[in-house]
Amino acid sequence: MTLSIEPADQPFPILRLFRTRLVPGLALSAVLLLGGGWVSVTSLEKRVYLETTQRRVENTVRLVERAEPQTWERLLSGESPALVLADPAGARARFLLEETANDGHVLQLKIFNERGITLYATDPADLGVREENALMRQVLRDKKPQIETTQRDNLSLYEIYVPINTKEHTIAFEVYEPSSILDEVIVESFSRFAVLPIVILLGFGLWLQRVVTKAQADIDGRVEVQQTLRRQLERFVSQSAGLAARQSPGGQVPTTRAGMTLFYSDVRDFTSLAEFHPPKATVEFLNELMTRQVEIVTTHGGDVDKMIGDALLVRFEGSDREARALAAAQSILIDLAAHPMARAIGIGIYDGEAILGAIGPKERQDFTVIGDSVNLAARLCSLAEENQLVIDEQALRRSGLPDDGFSPAEENKVKGRKGLVSVRRWSPSV
């Protein structure tokens, strides 16, 4: 008889845990790493871009200051930008500024003084116009360059503000350039940054997958060996014995007293069978007989406590235990009457309290039932004739089954009992 394998007996699911926990963890780590890398690369590239733009603007200012210092001073002093840039000297200064605007990818260039007045613009209509721009005001106040993304005519642009400190004034350059230029640089830099971590994480994940798969196969193999061994051992013990052992890993199996119905059967005249038949034939006879009995008592919820030579001891516990034990006994006798064997059996059934526990030294114990009820079941079995069961009258009454076919109650003197025991007999009709 074997027990069903509980979840605790299943192989440790290291491969499933690897796939459901570690793989998502690695994926999340990769996402965080790449996300952090993207933020870092973007921030670094924008900072470099700002510094590059600032140097270009500073070089432009120095070039105009050297080429047309008077024109530049007039612009900064507050004269009308349109008038200053209209004369020949102003035209030369404007040409230098336009060259800066046309250099590279600048789409629009403006210069503002501290009051927000436009000193120069690629569009002449903007000259002298005062702009209320929060970002420009911040740049003039903090004297730090800033960059932000904006949309114009479905085109993504970088709006760059660069502060410049002259002798007595602070001015701000406003530069508009296509964001695609810097974005391409960012993507290229990020791609170079991301390749190595991705390759490392992917390689590490594949290596772990191989290691964990091999470990899972090894665990499965070891557990299968243990389960096979346990199933083989459970063939030699009762269901309750196996359950008690599994629920008591420390070796301390609890001892209990409980009410139960005891089924006891043995073979009539087995000694002569064993004496005059070869050992193989005798064992084959017992194996077939025990198999037929065990299948039936198990179907009726009985637990085989032990097989003692040609005898079988079974415990029935729980509700309607008397009815199930009696039904099992009757089914066995009907089956043996329909398909006779070399020897018949007798069955005794008794219901009462018994002690269930581990008997014997720590090195070798037997989980079994003991007590007066066990002895009485065996004594009733000895009273039974061939293909007959003997049951104590109270157990028959408590079973709730009809007593048709049972003999009248009879009082019997049983060894070990001072008083008489009232029993009923039953045999299958031929």
C-alpha positions in Angstrom: 0.0 0.0 0.0 1.4 3.4 -0.9 0.7 6.9 0.2 0.1 9.8 -2.1 3.0 12.1 -2.5 2.5 15.4 -0.7 3.8 18.7 -2.1 6.7 18.6 0.5 7.9 15.5 -1.2 8.1 17.1 -4.6 11.5 18.1 -6.0 12.5 21.6 -5.0 11.4 23.8 -8.0 14.6 25.6 -8.5 14.1 25.9 -12.3 10.6 27.3 -11.9 11.8 29.8 -9.3 14.7 30.8 -11.5 12.3 31.5 -14.4 9.6 33.2 -12.2 11.8 35.2 -9.9 15.4 35.4 -11.0 14.8 35.9 -14.7 12.4 38.8 -14.0 14.9 40.2 -11.6 17.6 40.1 -14.2 15.3 41.7 -16.7 14.4 44.4 -14.2 18.1 45.0 -13.5 18.8 45.3 -17.2 15.9 47.8 -17.6 17.1 49.8 -14.6 20.7 49.7 -15.9 19.7 50.7 -19.4 17.3 53.4 -18.1 20.0 54.8 -15.8 22.5 54.6 -18.7 20.1 56.5 -21.0 19.6 59.3 -18.4 23.3 59.5 -17.8 24.3 59.5 -21.5 21.5 62.1 -22.3 22.6 64.3 -19.5 26.2 64.1 -20.5 25.7 64.7 -24.2 23.4 67.7 -23.5 26.0 69.2 -21.1 28.7 68.7 -23.8 26.4 70.2 -26.4 25.7 73.2 -24.2 29.4 73.8 -23.5 30.1 73.5 -27.3 27.4 76.0 -28.1 28.6 78.3 -25.4 32.2 78.3 -26.9 30.8 79.0 -30.3 28.8 81.9 -29.0 31.8 83.3 -27.1 34.0 83.1 -30.1 31.4 84.9 -32.1 31.2 87.7 -29.5 35.0 88.1 -29.5 35.1 88.1 -33.3 32.5 90.9 -33.5 34.1 92.9 -30.7 37.5 92.9 -32.5 36.0 93.5 -36.0 33.5 96.2 -35.1 34.0 97.3 -31.5 32.1 100.6 -31.8 29.1 98.9 -33.4 29.0 96.3 -30.7 29.3 98.9 -28.0 26.4 100.9 -29.6 24.2 97.8 -29.5 24.9 97.1 -25.9 24.5 100.8 -24.9 20.8 100.8 -25.8 20.6 102.4 -29.3 18.0 101.2 -31.7 19.3 97.8 -33.1 17.7 98.5 -36.5 19.6 101.8 -36.8 22.9 100.4 -35.5 22.9 97.5 -37.9 21.7 99.7 -40.9 25.0 101.6 -41.4 28.0 100.0 -43.2 29.8 99.1 -39.9 26.6 97.6 -38.6 26.2 95.7 -41.8 29.6 94.1 -41.3 28.8 93.1 -37.8 25.5 91.7 -39.0 27.3 89.7 -41.6 29.6 88.2 -39.0 26.6 87.2 -36.9 24.8 85.7 -39.9 27.9 83.7 -40.7 27.6 82.3 -37.2 24.0 81.5 -37.7 24.7 79.8 -41.0 27.5 77.8 -39.5 26.4 74.3 -38.6 22.7 73.6 -38.1 21.4 76.9 -36.5 17.9 77.6 -37.7 17.4 80.8 -35.8 19.7 83.1 -33.7 18.7 86.0 -31.4 20.6 88.2 -29.0 18.9 89.8 -26.0 20.1 92.4 -23.6 19.3 92.4 -19.9 15.8 94.0 -20.5 14.8 91.4 -23.0 15.2 93.7 -26.0 16.2 91.8 -29.2 19.6 93.2 -30.3 20.0 90.9 -33.2 17.7 88.3 -35.0 18.0 86.3 -38.1 14.5 87.8 -38.9 15.0 91.6 -39.1 11.3 92.1 -38.1 12.3 90.9 -34.6 14.9 93.7 -34.0 14.1 95.9 -31.1 11.2 93.7 -29.9 11.1 93.0 -26.2 10.4 89.3 -25.3 8.9 88.0 -22.1 10.5 84.6 -21.9 10.8 82.9 -18.5 13.7 80.7 -19.5 15.6 83.6 -21.0 15.0 85.6 -17.8 16.3 82.7 -15.7 19.4 82.4 -17.9 20.1 86.2 -17.5 19.5 86.0 -13.8 21.5 82.8 -13.0 24.1 83.3 -15.7 23.9 79.5 -16.6 23.1 78.1 -20.0 19.9 76.1 -20.5 18.4 73.8 -23.1 14.9 72.6 -23.6 12.9 70.8 -26.4 10.2 72.6 -28.3 8.0 72.0 -31.4 7.7 74.3 -34.4 5.9 73.4 -37.5 5.9 69.7 -36.6 9.7 70.0 -36.2 11.4 69.0 -32.9 13.9 71.7 -31.9 16.4 72.4 -29.2 16.0 75.9 -27.7 19.3 76.9 -26.3 20.1 80.0 -24.2 23.7 81.0 -23.5 24.6 83.9 -21.2 27.6 86.1 -22.1 29.2 88.6 -19.7 30.7 91.6 -21.5 32.5 94.5 -19.7 29.4 96.1 -18.2 26.5 94.0 -19.6 25.1 90.5 -19.6 23.4 89.4 -22.8 21.8 86.1 -23.8 22.0 84.2 -27.1 19.0 82.2 -28.2 19.8 79.4 -30.6 17.4 77.1 -32.3 18.8 73.8 -33.7 17.1 70.6 -34.9 17.0 68.1 -32.0 17.7 65.2 -34.4 21.4 66.3 -34.5 21.9 65.8 -30.8 19.5 62.9 -30.6 21.6 60.9 -33.1 24.7 61.6 -31.0 22.8 60.4 -27.9 21.5 57.3 -29.5 24.9 56.4 -30.9 26.6 57.0 -27.5 24.0 55.0 -25.7 24.2 52.1 -28.1 28.0 51.9 -27.5 27.3 52.1 -23.7 24.6 49.5 -23.7 26.2 46.8 -25.8 28.6 45.5 -23.2 26.2 45.3 -20.2 23.5 43.6 -22.4 26.0 41.0 -23.6 27.2 40.4 -20.1 23.7 40.1 -18.7 22.6 37.9 -21.5 25.6 35.6 -21.2 25.2 35.5 -17.4 21.5 34.6 -17.8 22.2 31.8 -20.3 24.9 30.4 -18.1 22.6 30.5 -15.1 19.9 28.8 -17.1 22.2 26.0 -18.0 23.5 25.6 -14.4 20.0 25.7 -12.9 18.6 23.3 -15.5 21.3 20.8 -14.7 20.8 21.3 -11.0 17.0 20.7 -11.4 17.6 17.5 -13.3 20.0 16.3 -10.5 17.4 17.2 -7.8 14.6 15.5 -9.8 16.7 12.4 -10.1 17.6 12.3 -6.4 14.0 12.9 -5.4 12.7 10.2 -7.7 15.1 7.7 -6.1 13.9 8.7 -2.7 10.3 8.5 -3.7 10.8 5.1 -5.3 12.6 3.9 -2.1 9.8 5.2 0.1 7.1 3.6 -2.1 8.9 0.3 -1.8 9.2 0.7 2.0 5.5 1.7 2.3 4.6 -1.7 0.9 5.7 -3.2 4.2 4.0 -0.8 6.6 0.4 0.4 7.1 -0.9 3.7 5.8 -1.1 5.2 9.2 2.5 4.0 10.0 3.8 5.9 7.0 1.7 8.9 7.8 2.9 8.9 11.4 6.5 8.7 10.3 6.2 11.6 7.9 4.4 13.8 10.5 7.1 13.0 13.1 10.4 13.9 11.5 12.1 14.0 14.9 11.3 10.4 15.4 8.8 10.9 18.3 5.7 9.2 17.1 2.7 10.1 19.3 0.8 7.3 21.1 -3.0 7.5 21.0 -6.0 5.7 22.3 -9.1 5.7 20.1 -12.2 3.7 19.3 -11.9 1.5 16.2 -13.4 -1.6 14.6 -10.8 -4.4 14.2 -11.0 -6.9 11.4 -9.0 -10.1 11.9 -8.8 -13.0 9.5 -6.7 -16.1 9.1 -6.5 -19.2 7.0 -8.1 -22.4 8.2 -5.7 -25.4 8.3 -2.9 -23.4 6.9 -0.3 -25.7 8.6 -1.1 -28.6 6.4 -1.0 -26.4 3.3 2.5 -25.2 4.2 3.6 -28.7 5.1 2.6 -30.5 1.9 3.1 -27.7 -0.7 6.3 -26.3 -2.1 7.4 -22.9 -0.5 6.8 -21.1 -3.8 3.2 -22.4 -4.1 2.5 -21.5 -0.5 3.8 -17.9 -0.9 1.8 -17.6 -4.2 -1.3 -18.7 -2.4 -0.8 -16.2 0.4 0.0 -13.4 -2.0 -3.2 -14.0 -4.0 -5.3 -14.3 -0.8 -3.9 -11.2 0.8 -4.2 -9.2 -2.4 -7.9 -10.0 -2.7 -8.6 -9.2 0.9 -6.5 -6.0 1.0 -8.2 -4.6 -2.2 -11.6 -5.0 -0.6 -10.8 -3.6 2.9 -9.0 -0.7 1.3 -12.0 0.1 -0.9 -14.1 0.2 2.3 -11.7 2.6 4.0 -9.8 0.1 6.1 -6.1 0.5 7.0 -4.0 -2.7 7.0 -2.2 -2.8 10.3 -0.1 -5.9 9.6 0.0 -9.3 7.9 1.1 -12.0 10.3 1.8 -15.1 8.3 -1.6 -16.2 7.1 -3.4 -13.7 9.3 -4.6 -10.1 8.4 -5.3 -7.4 10.9 -7.1 -4.3 9.6 -8.3 -1.1 11.4 -11.4 0.8 10.6 -11.7 4.3 12.2 -14.0 7.2 11.9 -17.7 7.4 11.3 -19.7 4.3 10.3 -16.6 2.2 10.9 -18.6 -0.8 12.1 -20.7 -0.8 8.9 -17.6 -0.5 6.6 -15.8 -3.3 8.4 -18.8 -5.6 8.3 -19.4 -4.8 4.6 -15.7 -5.5 3.8 -15.8 -8.9 5.6 -19.0 -9.9 3.8 -17.6 -8.9 0.4 -14.4 -10.9 1.0 -16.3 -14.1 2.0 -18.7 -13.7 -1.0 -15.7 -13.3 -3.3 -13.9 -16.3 -1.9 -17.1 -18.4 -2.1 -17.5 -17.5 -5.7 -13.8 -18.1 -6.5 -12.6 -20.7 -3.9 -9.0 -21.1 -3.1 -7.0 -24.0 -1.6 -8.0 -23.1 1.9 -10.8 -21.0 3.4 -10.6 -18.3 5.9 -12.4 -17.2 9.0 -13.0 -13.5 10.1 -13.5 -11.9 13.5 -14.8 -8.4 14.0 -14.8 -6.5 17.2 -15.3 -2.8 18.0 -13.7 -1.1 21.0 -10.9 1.1 22.2 -7.2 0.3 21.4 -3.8 1.9 21.7 -2.0 3.0 18.5 1.7 3.7 18.8 5.3 2.8 18.0 6.4 -0.4 19.7 10.0 -1.5 20.1 13.5 0.1 20.5 14.5 3.2 18.6 16.5 1.2 16.1 13.6 -1.0 15.1 10.0 -0.1 15.8 6.6 -1.3 14.7 3.7 1.2 14.5 0.8 -1.0 15.4 -2.4 -1.3 17.4 -2.4 -3.2 20.8 -4.9 -3.8 23.5 -7.7 -6.0 24.6 -9.8 -5.2 21.5 -7.1 -6.6 19.3 -7.0 -9.9 21.3 -10.9 -10.1 21.2 -10.9 -9.7 17.4 -8.4 -12.5 17.1 -10.4 -14.7 19.5 -13.6 -14.1 17.5 -11.7 -15.1 14.4 -10.7 -18.4 16.1 -14.4 -19.0 16.8 -15.3 -18.7 13.1 -15.7 -21.7 10.9 -14.5 -21.9 7.3 -15.9 -19.0 5.2 -17.6 -17.5 8.2 -17.4 -14.2 10.1 -18.0 -13.8 13.8 -18.9 -10.3 15.0 -19.7 -9.1 18.5 -23.4 -8.3 18.8 -22.9 -4.6 19.8 -20.8 -3.9 16.8 -23.5 -5.5 14.5 -26.1 -3.4 16.2 -24.1 -0.1 15.9 -23.4 -0.8 12.2 -27.0 -0.2 11.3 -26.9 -2.9 8.7 -29.7 -5.5 8.5 -29.0 -8.7 10.4 -30.6 -10.9 7.8 -28.6 -14.1 7.5 -27.0 -13.8 10.9 -27.3 -16.5 13.4 -29.1 -15.8 16.7 -26.9 -14.3 19.4 -24.8 -16.8 21.3 -22.8 -16.3 24.4 -19.2 -17.5 24.2 -16.4 -17.8 26.7 -13.4 -16.0 25.3 -9.9 -16.5 26.6 -8.8 -13.5 28.6 -12.3 -12.4 29.4 -14.1 -13.3 32.7 -17.5 -12.6 31.3 -19.2 -14.1 28.2 -19.1 -12.3 24.9 -22.3 -12.2 22.8 -21.6 -12.8 19.1 -23.4 -13.4 15.8 -22.3 -15.5 12.9 -22.7 -15.0 9.2 -21.7 -17.1 6.1 -22.4 -16.4 2.5 -25.2 -18.3 0.9 -23.9 -20.9 -1.5 
